[in-house]
Amino acid sequence: MIAAIKPAGSNTRGLLAYLYGPGRHDEHTDPHIVAGFAMLGMPDPGRDSDATLTQLARHLDEPVHLRNSEFGKNVTDHVWHCPVRTAPEDRHLSDTEWADIAQRIVEAAGIAPPDDDLACRWIAVRHADDHIHILATTVREDGRRPKLHDSGIRVGDACRQIETDYGLRQLKKGDRTAGRRPTQAEMHKAERLGWEQTSRDWLQDRIRAAIPHASNAEELLAYLEADGIAVKPRRGPSGDLLGYAVGRPGDINKDGEQIFHPGGKIAPDLTLPKLRARLETTAPEEHPTARRNRPTTAWHQAADALDTLHTGMNDDAHAQAHITALGELLEATAQKAPTPLRAELQAASKAFIRAQRSQIRAEDRAAHAIRNAARDIVHTTTGPDGSALAALIAALLWAGVIANRWHEAKGHAHQADAAREALYHLQTAADQAFTPTLVILDQHQPSEEARRTFAHDVRAAVPDHADRILTDPSWPALATLLADAEARGHQPHQLLKEAAAQRELGTARQPARVLITRIEHTSRNPSPNPRAEAARLRTTASVVGWQATDAQPPAVPGVRPIRPRR
């Protein structure tokens, strides 16, 4: 059951004309009052041929007129309107049942608290089998205004209990993280102009697509403006950015002026403070020796960043930050992926939006590695090779599983649903990305003796899942990959153990395929020579020592000495 409280209005008679009228498509049948503040003597044009809409409007507006005449200041936002609708699969309720539901909703909202003889006047009109409309005038009999703050939350809680009591479809409890639904006016305008999306939905997509491209709020607004979006920054006397609003090209009012929407009205997590917290995080300075081991491409770097995601999920603030950044990386990947995969990745990114925010405040600095990986991907000039893309999408898929499990553990029903929907699209994209790799590996299978040897390695490295791996249709391809890795100096047994440790295999549909994507990523470089690595570390330590003591390194013929920076 959905109860959607509409913005306050000022025309009681006009709303009654709609409720008792034929509807926009002649869908209204037998309009009549099923409940109200005082049914005795209530004029009902649907049941009394002598009653008129004007009489009913005056009856409801009487406290409003008394207040206006007494205080001399007209109340103009007194019409409270709340349609209440059951799900399509629910049974049709009787008038008596709808009357009880309407009474419970106005009590929860604060329109008519229990045992309050001076409450607001209200009625519930039914003109269809599956819904009613509650109309109230928000001036009490004593002239005061009702307390309606957070009424939407209370009404939602009441609907969840009504669903239980009447055996209706059970919806999930709201958590105040949902985006605003488009209004009917917005949807009609989009339809009239031939737009597939309302302006706020269109702007939300553009802002989220721009986030990976920017490192601060000013860069974000500049990027949006360069993309043709109307930007209206709000600045203080010092020139500091205090807020922003954006407008869709062609979205104008009746006077021909651009319509702007503040970020917070587009989505809860697109306010300036929240964007700043995400964008203006500083990453720890990279250790000089780490650059030698950095992945060769942004795609490999992103997959490596996701490898450590599970380690940051113990702290709730860090976990929420990682999930938020995961959404940005998913958006960046969708933008730069090859065309055949882009549709599924974009669908996954859009579905994951609700999973990116919850009531837990994110410690955004904790997710700098994933966020930097997203920025590197959108700024890279080279596309991924097949194995790198398959590894990254597989890593995104596993990260989505982790996000879904965390939200489920925290009781975040809406976010868990969003993560599951994103996983559906990510699984499809992962299957598509993996197919070329599988074809290549199947064409170069090792000998039967080598496969028996690798099967022994599988049973030794991952004994709990060995049978499922060896009967997986992708097992021959995994054996081929192990043979290639062994030729590059890697130990198959060690690679299998490391890959299994990075992701549990119990829930994997095809464990051999999971191992392939992990091993292909980790074994892409030749195995390092231990002696050469030890020599490099000794040299690095010596250089650091020279810089710390202001000493000069040994002179090398033909090479100018290195002067330490001050």
N, C-alpha and C positions, 0 to 999 in steps of 0.2 A: 504494500500500500504506500502510495506517494502522496504527501500533502505539500503542495508547493505554494508557499505564501508569496503573494505578488507585491510589488511596490505599492505604497500607499497612494490612494486616489482621492478625488474630490467630488465625483459625480455619482451619487447614489442612484439617481433615476436612470442614468445612462447604463450603469452596470446591470440594473434590473431589466432594462430593455433587451440586453443581450441574453440574460439568463432565461427570460420568458419568450424570447424571439425564436425564429426557426433555426438559427445558427448559420454559420458561413456556408455550409453545404447541406442545409435542410436536415441536419442530423439530430436536432432537438425534438424530442417527442414527450408529450404529456408533462410539461413543466409544472411543478407544484412544490409547496413547502412541506418538508418532512419533519422539521424541528425548528424551534425558535425560542427567544427569551421569554415569550408569553403567548402561548398558542391561542388562549382564549381571547377572542375579539381581534385576532390578527387578520387583516385583509389579505386574501390570497387570490390573485387574479387567475390562478390556474384552477381553482375550485369554485370560486364565487364569480358569477358573470357580472355582478354589480360592482365588484372591487376593481380598482384601477392601479396601474403601476405608480401613478403620482401619489395616490393615497398611501400606498405601502412605503414609498420613499419618504413621505412626510412623517409617517409613523416611526420609521427608523431614525430619521434626522432630528427628531424633536429635541433631544438633549443637546445636540450641536447648536441648534438655533437659540436655545435658552442661554447657553454659554456665550455665544457670540453677542447676544443682546446685552448680557450682564457685564461682560468685560470689554466690549467695544472693539475687540480684535478678533477677526474672523479666523476660525480654524479651517484650513484648506486641505489638510491631509488626513481626513477622518475616515476614509473608506478602506476597510480591511477586507481583503479578498483571498480566499484559500480554497482552490479546487482540491478535492480528495478523490483519488482514483485507485481502484484495485487492479491487479495484474490480469492480463487477458485470459489466463488459465484458471482464475478464481471463479467460484460460483457467483451467481447473481444474489445480491443481498436484498432483503425486504426493506420496506420503508421503516419499519420498526427498528431493524438492525442499523440502518443508516442514521436514524435519529439518535440512537445510543452512541454511535461513532462520532457524530457531530458534537454531541454534548461533551464527550471526553476530550475532543480536540480543542474546543473553546476554553475548557477548564485548564488544559495544559498550557495553552498559549497565554493565559492571563486575561482573555477577553471577558470570561464569566467564571471567576473562581467559585468553588463550591460554597453554597450557603451565603452567597453575597447578593442581597436584594437590590443593591445599587450598582450592579455590574452594567456593562455595555449592552446595547440592544443588538441582536443578531438573528439571522435566519439561515437555514440550510435548504437550498433549492435542488431538487432532483429533476433532470430532464433527459436522463439516459440510464441504462441498466448498470453501468460500471462506474459511475462517479456522481458526486454531488459538488455543489459550490456553496461555501460558507461565506456570507457577507455580514460584516459587522460595522457599526459606526463607533469610532474609538473616542467617544466622550461618555463618561459614566453618568448615571442619574444624578450624582452629586456634583457634576461639573468638572470633576478631575479627569485626567487622562490615565488610561491603564498602563501598567508596567509591562512592556512588551519586549524588553531587552532579552536577547537569547531565546526568544519564543520559538524560533525555528528548531533549535536543539531540543527543547522540551516537547514540541509537537512530534518531532521525529522519534523520540523515545516512546511517546504515547502510541504512535503507529506500530512500532515494533511489538508492543504489548497487545495491541488490537489484533495484529496478525496471528499471534499465538492463541488468543482467546477465541477467534472466529475460524481458525484453521485455514488461514490464507497463506499465500506465498510469503516465505520469510526473507526479508531483505536484511542487509547488513547495517549495523548501527553506524551512523555518520560520525566522523572524527574531525570535522571542520577543516579538512585539507583538500576537499574537492574544489575544482574550478567552477566558476559561475556558468550556469546553463544559459544558452542563448535565449533572449526574449523572443516573443512572437513577432514583435516589430522588427527585430534584427533578422529573423528568418524570412519574413515577408520581403524585407528590403533586399536581401541576398537573392531571393528567388526572382524578384522584379528586375534586378540588374544582371541576372544570369551568372551569379557567382556561386561556386560550389560550396564555399564556406562563408560564414558570417565574418564581419570585419575583425572581431576579437579573436576568433579562432585562427584566422589568417595571420594576424599579427603575432599571435603566440607562436605559431610555427616558424615565422621569420626570426623572432627573437631567439628562440632555442637553437635555431640553425646558426645564428651569429655568435653564440656564446663561446664555442671552441676557438673562434678566430680572434678573440680579444683577451687582453691581459688586465684590463681595468675598465671601469664604467665609461670613461670618456672614449676609449677605443671602440667600445660596443656601440655607443650612439653614433660615432663617426661611420662605423661599418654599416649600420642600418640606414643612415642617411645616404651613403654611397650606393646602397641597394635600391634607392628610389622611395624609401619610406619617409613620410613626414615626421620629423622629430621636434619636439617642443621641450627643451630642457628648462628646469626651474632652478635659478641660481640666487645665491645670497648676495648682499652688497659687496662682498669680497670676491665674487666670481665663482665661489665654490658651488659645485653641483649639489642641489638639495633634493631634486626629484626629476621625474621625466614623464612625458606622455608621448604616444606615437599615434600616427594616423595612416590609414590605408589610402593610397591614391584613388581618387574618384569617390571616396566616402564623404559626402558633403551634406550639410543641413539645408533647410528650405531657403536660406539666404545665400546659398552658394559658398558657405564657409567650411573649411576643413574640419572634420570631426576628429577629436583627439581622445585617446583612451589612456589613463594612467596605468603604469605597469601592474600595480596591485589589483586593478580591476580586470586585468587580462588573465592573471593567474596568481595564486597566493605567494608563489616563490619567485615572482618577477618584480618585486618591489626593489627600489634602489639599494636599501641596506642589505637585502639578501643577495642581490647580484654582486655587490661589492665584496661581501664575505666570501663568495665563491671565486670571484675573478682575481681579487687583489691579495691572494695568498702567496707568501714567499717560500720557495723551496729551499731546503738546506743546501749549502754550497757543496758542490761535487768534489770529492777527493781527487787529486790529480791522477793517481794511478787507476782510478775507476774508468777513465776515458778509454784505456786500452781494451777493456772488456765490454765496452758498450756495444749493443747489437748494431749490425751494419745498416739497418733500415728502421724507419719509424714504426713499421708494422711489427717487426720483431721486438722492438722496444715496448710497444703497447702490450704484446703478449706476455713479455717478462714482467711488466708492471702488474698485470692481473694474476701472475703466479703467486704473489704474496697477499692477495686480497683476503684469504681466509684468516691470516694472522692478525688482521686489524678488526675482527668482528667481535672480540670479547668486550670491548668498551663500546657502549651504545652510541655515544656521540661520534666516535671514530667510524663505527659501522655505518651510521646514517650518512656520514661524509663520503665514505667509499661508494655507497650506493648512488648518491647524487652524482658523483664524478663518473661512475659507470654509465649513467645515462648520457653524459656529455661525450664519453668515448664512443658509445653506440651511435650517437648522432654523427660524430666525425667520421666513423667508419662507413656509415650509410652514404655520406656525401661523396666519399672518394672511392667507394667500391666499384667494380666493373658493373656495367649496365644490367646484365642478367641477374645480379644479386641485389640490386639497389632497392627494388620494390619490397622484398621481404625484410630487408634491414631497416628501411624507412618505416614499415609497419611495426616492426619490433620496437624501434625508437619511440614512435608515437604511443604505443601501448604502455611503455615503461615509464611514461611521464608521472603517473600517479604514484608509482613505486619510489620515485625520487624524493618524495617529501612525506613526512609523518609528523606526529606531535613531538618527536624527539629532535632537539636542536643539534644540528650537525657541527662538529668541530672541523671546519673545512680545511684547515692547514694539514690535517692528517692525510688528506688524499691528494697531495701535490703530485705524486708520481703518476697516478692515473690521469689527472687533469693535464699535466704536461704532455703526456703521451697523446692525448686528444688533440692538443694544439700542434704537436709535431706532425700528426697525420694530416690535418687540414692544410698545413703549410708545405707538405712535401710535394715535390714536383714529379716524383716517379711513382707509378702505381706498384702494387704488390705483385710478386710472383705467386704462382698458384699455391705453393706450400706455405708461404708466409701468410697468405690470406686465409687459408684453411685453418692454420694454427690459431690465428687471431679470433676467427669466428668460433672455433671450438672453445677457446678461452673465454670469450664473451658468454657462450652458452653455459659453461660451468659457473661463471661469475653470477649469471642470472639465477641458477639453481641455488647458489649460496644466498643471494638476496631474498629469494622466495622463502627459503627455510628460516631466515632470520625474521622476516616479517611475520611468518606464521607463528614462530615462537613468541613473538611480542604481542600477538593478538591483533595485528594490523590486517584486518580482513580485506579491505579495499586494495591496499598495497600488494598483498599476496596475490590477489586476483590479477592485478595489473602485471605483476612479474610472470605469472603463469601464461598470460596471453602473449607476452613478449617472447617467452620461451618457445611457444608454438612456432612463431615466425623464425626465431633463431635456429631452431632445429631444421626447418625447411632450408634455410640459407646454408647451414652447415652441410647438409646432405648434398646440395648443389655444388658447393665449393670443394667438397672432398672427392667428388666423382672423377675429375681429371687425374688427381693423384693416384687414385685406386687403379685406374686404367693403366697408367704407366708402370706401377709396381707389379701388376699382374702379368705384364709382358716380359718381366725379367726375373722369373722365379728361380730360387736356388735349387740345388740338387736335393733329392730325397734324403740323402744322408745329412746334408746341412740342416734341412728342416727338422729332422729328428733331434739334432744337437740343440737347435734353438727351442724346440719343444721342451727339452730337458731344462734349459735355462728358464723358460716360463714357469715350469713346475717348481723350480727352486726359488725363483724371485717372488712369484705371486701365487703361492700354493692354494690359497682360498678361492681363487677365481680361475685357476688354470683350465679346468674343464670347459668353462664357458668361453674362454679365450680361444682354445684350440678347436672348438666346434663353431666358432664365429665364421661367417662367410668371408670375412676380411683377414682371416688368419694367414693365408698364403701371401697376401700383400705385406703383412707384418713381418713374416719371415724374410721376405725380400729386403725390407727396410733394415732389419737387423744385420743381414749380410752386408749391405752397403755401409752401415755404421761400423761394423767390425773391420771392413777394409780401410776405413779412415782412422783406425787406431782406437776405437771405442770398445768397451767391454759390454757385450749384449746383456749379461746378467745385471750389471750395474745400471745400465740405461733403463731396463725394465723396472728395477726397484725404485729408481728415482721418479719415473713416470707414474707408477702406481701410488707413490707417496704424495704426488701433487694433486691427485684427484681420486677419491674413493670410487671403486668400480662396482659396488653392490647395486647401485641404481642405474648403471649405464645399460642402455638397450643393447649396444654392440661394444663390448669392452675392448676387442681388438682394434676397432676403429679409434677409440679414445687413445689407446696407447700409440697408435700410428701418428696421430696429430701431435702428441706430446714429444715422442722420440724424434720425429722429423724436425721439430723446433729446437730441441736441446742438442741434437747431434749434427746440426747444420755445418759446424766448423770442425776441422780435424782435431783430434785429441791432442792437448798441449804436451810438449816434451817437458818432463819434470825438471831436468837439468837446466834447460833454457829458461823456464819460469823462475827457478831459484836464482839464476844469474841476474834476471831482470829485476827481481825484488831487491837483491843486494845493491845493484846499481841505483835503483830508485832511492833506497835508504841512504846511500852515500850522498846523492845530490841534495836530498833534504837536509842532511847534516851540514853540508857546505853552506847552504842558504841560512841555516839557523846560526852558524858561527861566523858569518860574513867572510869565511875563507873562500879561496878560489879553488876550483877543481883542478886536477892535474892538467898540465898543458898538453895539447895534442897538436902535432905538427900540422900547419896549414889551417888551423881552426882558431878563430878569435876566442879568448876566454869569456865565460859567461859571468855577467855582473848581476848579483842579486838585486831584485827590486826593493825599493825602500818606500 
